[in-house]
Amino acid sequence: MRDIETTPGEESPYECFECGNIIVAENNPGRCPDCGEPMRNRQMPLE
Ligand SMILES: [Zn+2]
């Protein structure tokens, strides 16, 4: 269950693919606080 490799201590966006909720955190928040679905790391292009 590996997603994208992340740098520890660096914040990255996690997106709920169920409701589209986005949380920016250092670590995977686990589950969406809104709908309870798993959050996934979202590789956001800088430009
Ligand atoms: Zn959600």
mmCIF file of the protein (N, C-alpha, C, O) and its ligand, coordinates in Angstrom:
data_MODEL
# 
_entry.id   MODEL 
# 
loop_
_entity.id 
_entity.type 
_entity.pdbx_number_of_molecules 
1 polymer     1 
2 non-polymer 1 
# 
_entity_poly.entity_id                      1 
_entity_poly.type                           'polypeptide(L)' 
_entity_poly.nstd_linkage                   no 
_entity_poly.nstd_monomer                   no 
_entity_poly.pdbx_seq_one_letter_code       MRDIETTPGEESPYECFECGNIIVAENNPGRCPDCGEPMRNRQMPLE 
_entity_poly.pdbx_seq_one_letter_code_can   MRDIETTPGEESPYECFECGNIIVAENNPGRCPDCGEPMRNRQMPLE 
_entity_poly.pdbx_strand_id                 A 
# 
loop_
_entity_poly_seq.entity_id 
_entity_poly_seq.num 
_entity_poly_seq.mon_id 
_entity_poly_seq.hetero 
1 1  MET n 
1 2  ARG n 
1 3  ASP n 
1 4  ILE n 
1 5  GLU n 
1 6  THR n 
1 7  THR n 
1 8  PRO n 
1 9  GLY n 
1 10 GLU n 
1 11 GLU n 
1 12 SER n 
1 13 PRO n 
1 14 TYR n 
1 15 GLU n 
1 16 CYS n 
1 17 PHE n 
1 18 GLU n 
1 19 CYS n 
1 20 GLY n 
1 21 ASN n 
1 22 ILE n 
1 23 ILE n 
1 24 VAL n 
1 25 ALA n 
1 26 GLU n 
1 27 ASN n 
1 28 ASN n 
1 29 PRO n 
1 30 GLY n 
1 31 ARG n 
1 32 CYS n 
1 33 PRO n 
1 34 ASP n 
1 35 CYS n 
1 36 GLY n 
1 37 GLU n 
1 38 PRO n 
1 39 MET n 
1 40 ARG n 
1 41 ASN n 
1 42 ARG n 
1 43 GLN n 
1 44 MET n 
1 45 PRO n 
1 46 LEU n 
1 47 GLU n 
# 
loop_
_struct_asym.id 
_struct_asym.entity_id 
A 1 
B 2 
# 
loop_
_chem_comp.id 
_chem_comp.type 
_chem_comp.mon_nstd_flag 
ALA 'L-peptide linking' y 
ARG 'L-peptide linking' y 
ASN 'L-peptide linking' y 
ASP 'L-peptide linking' y 
CYS 'L-peptide linking' y 
GLN 'L-peptide linking' y 
GLU 'L-peptide linking' y 
GLY 'peptide linking'   y 
ILE 'L-peptide linking' y 
LEU 'L-peptide linking' y 
MET 'L-peptide linking' y 
PHE 'L-peptide linking' y 
PRO 'L-peptide linking' y 
SER 'L-peptide linking' y 
THR 'L-peptide linking' y 
TYR 'L-peptide linking' y 
VAL 'L-peptide linking' y 
ZN  non-polymer         . 
# 
_pdbx_entity_nonpoly.entity_id   2 
_pdbx_entity_nonpoly.name        ? 
_pdbx_entity_nonpoly.comp_id     ZN 
# 
_pdbx_nonpoly_scheme.asym_id         B 
_pdbx_nonpoly_scheme.entity_id       2 
_pdbx_nonpoly_scheme.mon_id          ZN 
_pdbx_nonpoly_scheme.ndb_seq_num     1 
_pdbx_nonpoly_scheme.pdb_seq_num     101 
_pdbx_nonpoly_scheme.auth_seq_num    101 
_pdbx_nonpoly_scheme.pdb_mon_id      ZN 
_pdbx_nonpoly_scheme.auth_mon_id     ZN 
_pdbx_nonpoly_scheme.pdb_strand_id   A 
_pdbx_nonpoly_scheme.pdb_ins_code    . 
# 
loop_
_atom_site.group_PDB 
_atom_site.id 
_atom_site.type_symbol 
_atom_site.label_atom_id 
_atom_site.label_alt_id 
_atom_site.label_comp_id 
_atom_site.label_asym_id 
_atom_site.label_entity_id 
_atom_site.label_seq_id 
_atom_site.pdbx_PDB_ins_code 
_atom_site.Cartn_x 
_atom_site.Cartn_y 
_atom_site.Cartn_z 
_atom_site.occupancy 
_atom_site.B_iso_or_equiv 
_atom_site.pdbx_formal_charge 
_atom_site.auth_seq_id 
_atom_site.auth_comp_id 
_atom_site.auth_asym_id 
_atom_site.auth_atom_id 
_atom_site.pdbx_PDB_model_num 
ATOM   1   N  N  . MET A 1 1  ? 0.854   -1.216 0.000   1.00 0.00 ? 1   MET A N  1 
ATOM   2   C  CA . MET A 1 1  ? 0.000   0.000  0.000   1.00 0.00 ? 1   MET A CA 1 
ATOM   3   C  C  . MET A 1 1  ? 0.876   1.248  0.000   1.00 0.00 ? 1   MET A C  1 
ATOM   4   O  O  . MET A 1 1  ? 0.820   2.052  0.930   1.00 0.00 ? 1   MET A O  1 
ATOM   5   N  N  . ARG A 1 2  ? 1.662   1.402  -1.016  1.00 0.00 ? 2   ARG A N  1 
ATOM   6   C  CA . ARG A 1 2  ? 2.497   2.603  -1.117  1.00 0.00 ? 2   ARG A CA 1 
ATOM   7   C  C  . ARG A 1 2  ? 1.888   3.541  -2.130  1.00 0.00 ? 2   ARG A C  1 
ATOM   8   O  O  . ARG A 1 2  ? 1.495   3.144  -3.227  1.00 0.00 ? 2   ARG A O  1 
ATOM   9   N  N  . ASP A 1 3  ? 1.822   4.780  -1.738  1.00 0.00 ? 3   ASP A N  1 
ATOM   10  C  CA . ASP A 1 3  ? 1.384   5.796  -2.685  1.00 0.00 ? 3   ASP A CA 1 
ATOM   11  C  C  . ASP A 1 3  ? 2.634   6.520  -3.185  1.00 0.00 ? 3   ASP A C  1 
ATOM   12  O  O  . ASP A 1 3  ? 3.633   5.907  -3.560  1.00 0.00 ? 3   ASP A O  1 
ATOM   13  N  N  . ILE A 1 4  ? 2.538   7.812  -3.173  1.00 0.00 ? 4   ILE A N  1 
ATOM   14  C  CA . ILE A 1 4  ? 3.677   8.618  -3.597  1.00 0.00 ? 4   ILE A CA 1 
ATOM   15  C  C  . ILE A 1 4  ? 4.607   8.816  -2.396  1.00 0.00 ? 4   ILE A C  1 
ATOM   16  O  O  . ILE A 1 4  ? 4.146   9.045  -1.278  1.00 0.00 ? 4   ILE A O  1 
ATOM   17  N  N  . GLU A 1 5  ? 5.882   8.730  -2.631  1.00 0.00 ? 5   GLU A N  1 
ATOM   18  C  CA . GLU A 1 5  ? 6.821   8.901  -1.534  1.00 0.00 ? 5   GLU A CA 1 
ATOM   19  C  C  . GLU A 1 5  ? 6.844   10.359 -1.105  1.00 0.00 ? 5   GLU A C  1 
ATOM   20  O  O  . GLU A 1 5  ? 6.899   11.268 -1.934  1.00 0.00 ? 5   GLU A O  1 
ATOM   21  N  N  . THR A 1 6  ? 6.799   10.562 0.194   1.00 0.00 ? 6   THR A N  1 
ATOM   22  C  CA . THR A 1 6  ? 6.760   11.932 0.700   1.00 0.00 ? 6   THR A CA 1 
ATOM   23  C  C  . THR A 1 6  ? 7.949   12.192 1.608   1.00 0.00 ? 6   THR A C  1 
ATOM   24  O  O  . THR A 1 6  ? 8.523   11.271 2.188   1.00 0.00 ? 6   THR A O  1 
ATOM   25  N  N  . THR A 1 7  ? 8.298   13.431 1.716   1.00 0.00 ? 7   THR A N  1 
ATOM   26  C  CA . THR A 1 7  ? 9.378   13.820 2.607   1.00 0.00 ? 7   THR A CA 1 
ATOM   27  C  C  . THR A 1 7  ? 8.820   14.052 4.007   1.00 0.00 ? 7   THR A C  1 
ATOM   28  O  O  . THR A 1 7  ? 7.889   14.840 4.168   1.00 0.00 ? 7   THR A O  1 
ATOM   29  N  N  . PRO A 1 8  ? 9.358   13.395 5.007   1.00 0.00 ? 8   PRO A N  1 
ATOM   30  C  CA . PRO A 1 8  ? 8.861   13.575 6.382   1.00 0.00 ? 8   PRO A CA 1 
ATOM   31  C  C  . PRO A 1 8  ? 9.005   15.024 6.827   1.00 0.00 ? 8   PRO A C  1 
ATOM   32  O  O  . PRO A 1 8  ? 10.017  15.670 6.558   1.00 0.00 ? 8   PRO A O  1 
ATOM   33  N  N  . GLY A 1 9  ? 7.997   15.519 7.501   1.00 0.00 ? 9   GLY A N  1 
ATOM   34  C  CA . GLY A 1 9  ? 8.034   16.895 7.991   1.00 0.00 ? 9   GLY A CA 1 
ATOM   35  C  C  . GLY A 1 9  ? 7.611   17.911 6.966   1.00 0.00 ? 9   GLY A C  1 
ATOM   36  O  O  . GLY A 1 9  ? 7.552   19.107 7.251   1.00 0.00 ? 9   GLY A O  1 
ATOM   37  N  N  . GLU A 1 10 ? 7.318   17.442 5.779   1.00 0.00 ? 10  GLU A N  1 
ATOM   38  C  CA . GLU A 1 10 ? 6.881   18.363 4.737   1.00 0.00 ? 10  GLU A CA 1 
ATOM   39  C  C  . GLU A 1 10 ? 5.385   18.194 4.497   1.00 0.00 ? 10  GLU A C  1 
ATOM   40  O  O  . GLU A 1 10 ? 4.893   17.086 4.287   1.00 0.00 ? 10  GLU A O  1 
ATOM   41  N  N  . GLU A 1 11 ? 4.681   19.308 4.532   1.00 0.00 ? 11  GLU A N  1 
ATOM   42  C  CA . GLU A 1 11 ? 3.236   19.214 4.365   1.00 0.00 ? 11  GLU A CA 1 
ATOM   43  C  C  . GLU A 1 11 ? 2.879   18.945 2.917   1.00 0.00 ? 11  GLU A C  1 
ATOM   44  O  O  . GLU A 1 11 ? 3.499   19.476 1.996   1.00 0.00 ? 11  GLU A O  1 
ATOM   45  N  N  . SER A 1 12 ? 1.881   18.122 2.735   1.00 0.00 ? 12  SER A N  1 
ATOM   46  C  CA . SER A 1 12 ? 1.400   17.837 1.400   1.00 0.00 ? 12  SER A CA 1 
ATOM   47  C  C  . SER A 1 12 ? -0.111  17.656 1.460   1.00 0.00 ? 12  SER A C  1 
ATOM   48  O  O  . SER A 1 12 ? -0.663  17.293 2.498   1.00 0.00 ? 12  SER A O  1 
ATOM   49  N  N  . PRO A 1 13 ? -0.762  17.910 0.352   1.00 0.00 ? 13  PRO A N  1 
ATOM   50  C  CA . PRO A 1 13 ? -2.218  17.824 0.351   1.00 0.00 ? 13  PRO A CA 1 
ATOM   51  C  C  . PRO A 1 13 ? -2.729  16.390 0.251   1.00 0.00 ? 13  PRO A C  1 
ATOM   52  O  O  . PRO A 1 13 ? -2.200  15.567 -0.495  1.00 0.00 ? 13  PRO A O  1 
ATOM   53  N  N  . TYR A 1 14 ? -3.762  16.125 1.020   1.00 0.00 ? 14  TYR A N  1 
ATOM   54  C  CA . TYR A 1 14 ? -4.448  14.831 0.940   1.00 0.00 ? 14  TYR A CA 1 
ATOM   55  C  C  . TYR A 1 14 ? -5.881  15.097 0.538   1.00 0.00 ? 14  TYR A C  1 
ATOM   56  O  O  . TYR A 1 14 ? -6.542  15.991 1.068   1.00 0.00 ? 14  TYR A O  1 
ATOM   57  N  N  . GLU A 1 15 ? -6.341  14.313 -0.398  1.00 0.00 ? 15  GLU A N  1 
ATOM   58  C  CA . GLU A 1 15 ? -7.679  14.547 -0.933  1.00 0.00 ? 15  GLU A CA 1 
ATOM   59  C  C  . GLU A 1 15 ? -8.574  13.343 -0.699  1.00 0.00 ? 15  GLU A C  1 
ATOM   60  O  O  . GLU A 1 15 ? -8.173  12.192 -0.874  1.00 0.00 ? 15  GLU A O  1 
ATOM   61  N  N  . CYS A 1 16 ? -9.783  13.644 -0.303  1.00 0.00 ? 16  CYS A N  1 
ATOM   62  C  CA . CYS A 1 16 ? -10.801 12.612 -0.229  1.00 0.00 ? 16  CYS A CA 1 
ATOM   63  C  C  . CYS A 1 16 ? -11.438 12.474 -1.601  1.00 0.00 ? 16  CYS A C  1 
ATOM   64  O  O  . CYS A 1 16 ? -12.037 13.416 -2.119  1.00 0.00 ? 16  CYS A O  1 
ATOM   65  N  N  . PHE A 1 17 ? -11.304 11.298 -2.177  1.00 0.00 ? 17  PHE A N  1 
ATOM   66  C  CA . PHE A 1 17 ? -11.856 11.097 -3.515  1.00 0.00 ? 17  PHE A CA 1 
ATOM   67  C  C  . PHE A 1 17 ? -13.368 10.887 -3.479  1.00 0.00 ? 17  PHE A C  1 
ATOM   68  O  O  . PHE A 1 17 ? -14.024 10.832 -4.519  1.00 0.00 ? 17  PHE A O  1 
ATOM   69  N  N  . GLU A 1 18 ? -13.908 10.771 -2.270  1.00 0.00 ? 18  GLU A N  1 
ATOM   70  C  CA . GLU A 1 18 ? -15.347 10.567 -2.153  1.00 0.00 ? 18  GLU A CA 1 
ATOM   71  C  C  . GLU A 1 18 ? -16.084 11.905 -2.224  1.00 0.00 ? 18  GLU A C  1 
ATOM   72  O  O  . GLU A 1 18 ? -17.041 12.062 -2.982  1.00 0.00 ? 18  GLU A O  1 
ATOM   73  N  N  . CYS A 1 19 ? -15.617 12.869 -1.418  1.00 0.00 ? 19  CYS A N  1 
ATOM   74  C  CA . CYS A 1 19 ? -16.335 14.151 -1.371  1.00 0.00 ? 19  CYS A CA 1 
ATOM   75  C  C  . CYS A 1 19 ? -15.476 15.329 -1.821  1.00 0.00 ? 19  CYS A C  1 
ATOM   76  O  O  . CYS A 1 19 ? -15.958 16.459 -1.906  1.00 0.00 ? 19  CYS A O  1 
ATOM   77  N  N  . GLY A 1 20 ? -14.187 15.059 -2.112  1.00 0.00 ? 20  GLY A N  1 
ATOM   78  C  CA . GLY A 1 20 ? -13.340 16.118 -2.635  1.00 0.00 ? 20  GLY A CA 1 
ATOM   79  C  C  . GLY A 1 20 ? -12.719 16.994 -1.566  1.00 0.00 ? 20  GLY A C  1 
ATOM   80  O  O  . GLY A 1 20 ? -12.072 17.993 -1.882  1.00 0.00 ? 20  GLY A O  1 
ATOM   81  N  N  . ASN A 1 21 ? -12.905 16.636 -0.305  1.00 0.00 ? 21  ASN A N  1 
ATOM   82  C  CA . ASN A 1 21 ? -12.311 17.387 0.782   1.00 0.00 ? 21  ASN A CA 1 
ATOM   83  C  C  . ASN A 1 21 ? -10.793 17.293 0.725   1.00 0.00 ? 21  ASN A C  1 
ATOM   84  O  O  . ASN A 1 21 ? -10.245 16.217 0.485   1.00 0.00 ? 21  ASN A O  1 
ATOM   85  N  N  . ILE A 1 22 ? -10.114 18.409 0.945   1.00 0.00 ? 22  ILE A N  1 
ATOM   86  C  CA . ILE A 1 22 ? -8.655  18.418 0.891   1.00 0.00 ? 22  ILE A CA 1 
ATOM   87  C  C  . ILE A 1 22 ? -8.098  18.887 2.224   1.00 0.00 ? 22  ILE A C  1 
ATOM   88  O  O  . ILE A 1 22 ? -8.512  19.914 2.760   1.00 0.00 ? 22  ILE A O  1 
ATOM   89  N  N  . ILE A 1 23 ? -7.148  18.115 2.754   1.00 0.00 ? 23  ILE A N  1 
ATOM   90  C  CA . ILE A 1 23 ? -6.486  18.480 3.990   1.00 0.00 ? 23  ILE A CA 1 
ATOM   91  C  C  . ILE A 1 23 ? -4.990  18.526 3.733   1.00 0.00 ? 23  ILE A C  1 
ATOM   92  O  O  . ILE A 1 23 ? -4.418  17.609 3.144   1.00 0.00 ? 23  ILE A O  1 
ATOM   93  N  N  . VAL A 1 24 ? -4.360  19.615 4.188   1.00 0.00 ? 24  VAL A N  1 
ATOM   94  C  CA . VAL A 1 24 ? -2.913  19.722 4.059   1.00 0.00 ? 24  VAL A CA 1 
ATOM   95  C  C  . VAL A 1 24 ? -2.290  19.370 5.404   1.00 0.00 ? 24  VAL A C  1 
ATOM   96  O  O  . VAL A 1 24 ? -2.532  20.035 6.411   1.00 0.00 ? 24  VAL A O  1 
ATOM   97  N  N  . ALA A 1 25 ? -1.480  18.309 5.402   1.00 0.00 ? 25  ALA A N  1 
ATOM   98  C  CA . ALA A 1 25 ? -0.898  17.833 6.647   1.00 0.00 ? 25  ALA A CA 1 
ATOM   99  C  C  . ALA A 1 25 ? 0.443   17.178 6.375   1.00 0.00 ? 25  ALA A C  1 
ATOM   100 O  O  . ALA A 1 25 ? 0.767   16.831 5.240   1.00 0.00 ? 25  ALA A O  1 
ATOM   101 N  N  . GLU A 1 26 ? 1.225   17.013 7.452   1.00 0.00 ? 26  GLU A N  1 
ATOM   102 C  CA . GLU A 1 26 ? 2.527   16.350 7.302   1.00 0.00 ? 26  GLU A CA 1 
ATOM   103 C  C  . GLU A 1 26 ? 2.335   14.861 7.064   1.00 0.00 ? 26  GLU A C  1 
ATOM   104 O  O  . GLU A 1 26 ? 3.056   14.246 6.278   1.00 0.00 ? 26  GLU A O  1 
ATOM   105 N  N  . ASN A 1 27 ? 1.364   14.297 7.748   1.00 0.00 ? 27  ASN A N  1 
ATOM   106 C  CA . ASN A 1 27 ? 1.105   12.864 7.626   1.00 0.00 ? 27  ASN A CA 1 
ATOM   107 C  C  . ASN A 1 27 ? -0.318  12.635 7.149   1.00 0.00 ? 27  ASN A C  1 
ATOM   108 O  O  . ASN A 1 27 ? -1.199  13.479 7.315   1.00 0.00 ? 27  ASN A O  1 
ATOM   109 N  N  . ASN A 1 28 ? -0.512  11.489 6.563   1.00 0.00 ? 28  ASN A N  1 
ATOM   110 C  CA . ASN A 1 28 ? -1.843  11.143 6.086   1.00 0.00 ? 28  ASN A CA 1 
ATOM   111 C  C  . ASN A 1 28 ? -2.847  11.207 7.232   1.00 0.00 ? 28  ASN A C  1 
ATOM   112 O  O  . ASN A 1 28 ? -2.685  10.515 8.237   1.00 0.00 ? 28  ASN A O  1 
ATOM   113 N  N  . PRO A 1 29 ? -3.885  12.035 7.088   1.00 0.00 ? 29  PRO A N  1 
ATOM   114 C  CA . PRO A 1 29 ? -4.879  12.159 8.164   1.00 0.00 ? 29  PRO A CA 1 
ATOM   115 C  C  . PRO A 1 29 ? -5.719  10.902 8.353   1.00 0.00 ? 29  PRO A C  1 
ATOM   116 O  O  . PRO A 1 29 ? -6.489  10.801 9.308   1.00 0.00 ? 29  PRO A O  1 
ATOM   117 N  N  . GLY A 1 30 ? -5.569  9.955  7.449   1.00 0.00 ? 30  GLY A N  1 
ATOM   118 C  CA . GLY A 1 30 ? -6.285  8.700  7.609   1.00 0.00 ? 30  GLY A CA 1 
ATOM   119 C  C  . GLY A 1 30 ? -7.639  8.731  6.935   1.00 0.00 ? 30  GLY A C  1 
ATOM   120 O  O  . GLY A 1 30 ? -7.801  8.294  5.796   1.00 0.00 ? 30  GLY A O  1 
ATOM   121 N  N  . ARG A 1 31 ? -8.604  9.255  7.662   1.00 0.00 ? 31  ARG A N  1 
ATOM   122 C  CA . ARG A 1 31 ? -9.943  9.260  7.087   1.00 0.00 ? 31  ARG A CA 1 
ATOM   123 C  C  . ARG A 1 31 ? -10.512 10.670 7.036   1.00 0.00 ? 31  ARG A C  1 
ATOM   124 O  O  . ARG A 1 31 ? -10.208 11.524 7.869   1.00 0.00 ? 31  ARG A O  1 
ATOM   125 N  N  . CYS A 1 32 ? -11.335 10.874 6.047   1.00 0.00 ? 32  CYS A N  1 
ATOM   126 C  CA . CYS A 1 32 ? -11.971 12.166 5.852   1.00 0.00 ? 32  CYS A CA 1 
ATOM   127 C  C  . CYS A 1 32 ? -12.884 12.488 7.040   1.00 0.00 ? 32  CYS A C  1 
ATOM   128 O  O  . CYS A 1 32 ? -13.722 11.668 7.414   1.00 0.00 ? 32  CYS A O  1 
ATOM   129 N  N  . PRO A 1 33 ? -12.728 13.675 7.634   1.00 0.00 ? 33  PRO A N  1 
ATOM   130 C  CA . PRO A 1 33 ? -13.580 14.042 8.765   1.00 0.00 ? 33  PRO A CA 1 
ATOM   131 C  C  . PRO A 1 33 ? -15.025 14.284 8.355   1.00 0.00 ? 33  PRO A C  1 
ATOM   132 O  O  . PRO A 1 33 ? -15.925 14.292 9.195   1.00 0.00 ? 33  PRO A O  1 
ATOM   133 N  N  . ASP A 1 34 ? -15.238 14.480 7.067   1.00 0.00 ? 34  ASP A N  1 
ATOM   134 C  CA . ASP A 1 34 ? -16.589 14.770 6.598   1.00 0.00 ? 34  ASP A CA 1 
ATOM   135 C  C  . ASP A 1 34 ? -17.388 13.508 6.301   1.00 0.00 ? 34  ASP A C  1 
ATOM   136 O  O  . ASP A 1 34 ? -18.540 13.376 6.713   1.00 0.00 ? 34  ASP A O  1 
ATOM   137 N  N  . CYS A 1 35 ? -16.756 12.579 5.575   1.00 0.00 ? 35  CYS A N  1 
ATOM   138 C  CA . CYS A 1 35 ? -17.530 11.418 5.136   1.00 0.00 ? 35  CYS A CA 1 
ATOM   139 C  C  . CYS A 1 35 ? -16.933 10.089 5.609   1.00 0.00 ? 35  CYS A C  1 
ATOM   140 O  O  . CYS A 1 35 ? -17.559 9.037  5.474   1.00 0.00 ? 35  CYS A O  1 
ATOM   141 N  N  . GLY A 1 36 ? -15.701 10.148 6.172   1.00 0.00 ? 36  GLY A N  1 
ATOM   142 C  CA . GLY A 1 36 ? -15.129 8.929  6.735   1.00 0.00 ? 36  GLY A CA 1 
ATOM   143 C  C  . GLY A 1 36 ? -14.409 8.050  5.738   1.00 0.00 ? 36  GLY A C  1 
ATOM   144 O  O  . GLY A 1 36 ? -13.942 6.966  6.087   1.00 0.00 ? 36  GLY A O  1 
ATOM   145 N  N  . GLU A 1 37 ? -14.313 8.507  4.489   1.00 0.00 ? 37  GLU A N  1 
ATOM   146 C  CA . GLU A 1 37 ? -13.591 7.734  3.490   1.00 0.00 ? 37  GLU A CA 1 
ATOM   147 C  C  . GLU A 1 37 ? -12.086 7.976  3.647   1.00 0.00 ? 37  GLU A C  1 
ATOM   148 O  O  . GLU A 1 37 ? -11.678 9.012  4.173   1.00 0.00 ? 37  GLU A O  1 
ATOM   149 N  N  . PRO A 1 38 ? -11.261 7.029  3.195   1.00 0.00 ? 38  PRO A N  1 
ATOM   150 C  CA . PRO A 1 38 ? -9.810  7.196  3.312   1.00 0.00 ? 38  PRO A CA 1 
ATOM   151 C  C  . PRO A 1 38 ? -9.307  8.375  2.486   1.00 0.00 ? 38  PRO A C  1 
ATOM   152 O  O  . PRO A 1 38 ? -9.766  8.626  1.371   1.00 0.00 ? 38  PRO A O  1 
ATOM   153 N  N  . MET A 1 39 ? -8.337  9.099  3.080   1.00 0.00 ? 39  MET A N  1 
ATOM   154 C  CA . MET A 1 39 ? -7.722  10.203 2.360   1.00 0.00 ? 39  MET A CA 1 
ATOM   155 C  C  . MET A 1 39 ? -6.535  9.672  1.559   1.00 0.00 ? 39  MET A C  1 
ATOM   156 O  O  . MET A 1 39 ? -5.836  8.756  1.996   1.00 0.00 ? 39  MET A O  1 
ATOM   157 N  N  . ARG A 1 40 ? -6.321  10.249 0.402   1.00 0.00 ? 40  ARG A N  1 
ATOM   158 C  CA . ARG A 1 40 ? -5.206  9.839  -0.441  1.00 0.00 ? 40  ARG A CA 1 
ATOM   159 C  C  . ARG A 1 40 ? -4.298  11.023 -0.716  1.00 0.00 ? 40  ARG A C  1 
ATOM   160 O  O  . ARG A 1 40 ? -4.748  12.157 -0.877  1.00 0.00 ? 40  ARG A O  1 
ATOM   161 N  N  . ASN A 1 41 ? -2.983  10.721 -0.767  1.00 0.00 ? 41  ASN A N  1 
ATOM   162 C  CA . ASN A 1 41 ? -2.039  11.769 -1.080  1.00 0.00 ? 41  ASN A CA 1 
ATOM   163 C  C  . ASN A 1 41 ? -2.323  12.308 -2.485  1.00 0.00 ? 41  ASN A C  1 
ATOM   164 O  O  . ASN A 1 41 ? -2.584  11.565 -3.431  1.00 0.00 ? 41  ASN A O  1 
ATOM   165 N  N  . ARG A 1 42 ? -2.258  13.604 -2.566  1.00 0.00 ? 42  ARG A N  1 
ATOM   166 C  CA . ARG A 1 42 ? -2.562  14.226 -3.846  1.00 0.00 ? 42  ARG A CA 1 
ATOM   167 C  C  . ARG A 1 42 ? -1.335  14.992 -4.310  1.00 0.00 ? 42  ARG A C  1 
ATOM   168 O  O  . ARG A 1 42 ? -0.907  15.960 -3.680  1.00 0.00 ? 42  ARG A O  1 
ATOM   169 N  N  . GLN A 1 43 ? -0.793  14.547 -5.401  1.00 0.00 ? 43  GLN A N  1 
ATOM   170 C  CA . GLN A 1 43 ? 0.384   15.220 -5.938  1.00 0.00 ? 43  GLN A CA 1 
ATOM   171 C  C  . GLN A 1 43 ? -0.074  16.465 -6.682  1.00 0.00 ? 43  GLN A C  1 
ATOM   172 O  O  . GLN A 1 43 ? -0.641  16.393 -7.772  1.00 0.00 ? 43  GLN A O  1 
ATOM   173 N  N  . MET A 1 44 ? 0.187   17.596 -6.065  1.00 0.00 ? 44  MET A N  1 
ATOM   174 C  CA . MET A 1 44 ? -0.303  18.841 -6.643  1.00 0.00 ? 44  MET A CA 1 
ATOM   175 C  C  . MET A 1 44 ? 0.814   19.528 -7.420  1.00 0.00 ? 44  MET A C  1 
ATOM   176 O  O  . MET A 1 44 ? 1.853   19.863 -6.852  1.00 0.00 ? 44  MET A O  1 
ATOM   177 N  N  . PRO A 1 45 ? 0.607   19.732 -8.686  1.00 0.00 ? 45  PRO A N  1 
ATOM   178 C  CA . PRO A 1 45 ? 1.625   20.450 -9.470  1.00 0.00 ? 45  PRO A CA 1 
ATOM   179 C  C  . PRO A 1 45 ? 1.778   21.882 -8.989  1.00 0.00 ? 45  PRO A C  1 
ATOM   180 O  O  . PRO A 1 45 ? 0.793   22.554 -8.682  1.00 0.00 ? 45  PRO A O  1 
ATOM   181 N  N  . LEU A 1 46 ? 3.007   22.338 -8.926  1.00 0.00 ? 46  LEU A N  1 
ATOM   182 C  CA . LEU A 1 46 ? 3.258   23.666 -8.394  1.00 0.00 ? 46  LEU A CA 1 
ATOM   183 C  C  . LEU A 1 46 ? 2.882   24.749 -9.393  1.00 0.00 ? 46  LEU A C  1 
ATOM   184 O  O  . LEU A 1 46 ? 2.611   25.889 -9.015  1.00 0.00 ? 46  LEU A O  1 
ATOM   185 N  N  . GLU A 1 47 ? 2.869   24.387 -10.662 1.00 0.00 ? 47  GLU A N  1 
ATOM   186 C  CA . GLU A 1 47 ? 2.540   25.400 -11.655 1.00 0.00 ? 47  GLU A CA 1 
ATOM   187 C  C  . GLU A 1 47 ? 1.488   24.888 -12.616 1.00 0.00 ? 47  GLU A C  1 
ATOM   188 O  O  . GLU A 1 47 ? 1.082   25.608 -13.528 1.00 0.00 ? 47  GLU A O  1 
HETATM 189 ZN ZN . ZN  B 2 .  ? -14.748 12.928 2.276   1.00 0.00 2 101 ZN  A ZN 1 
# 
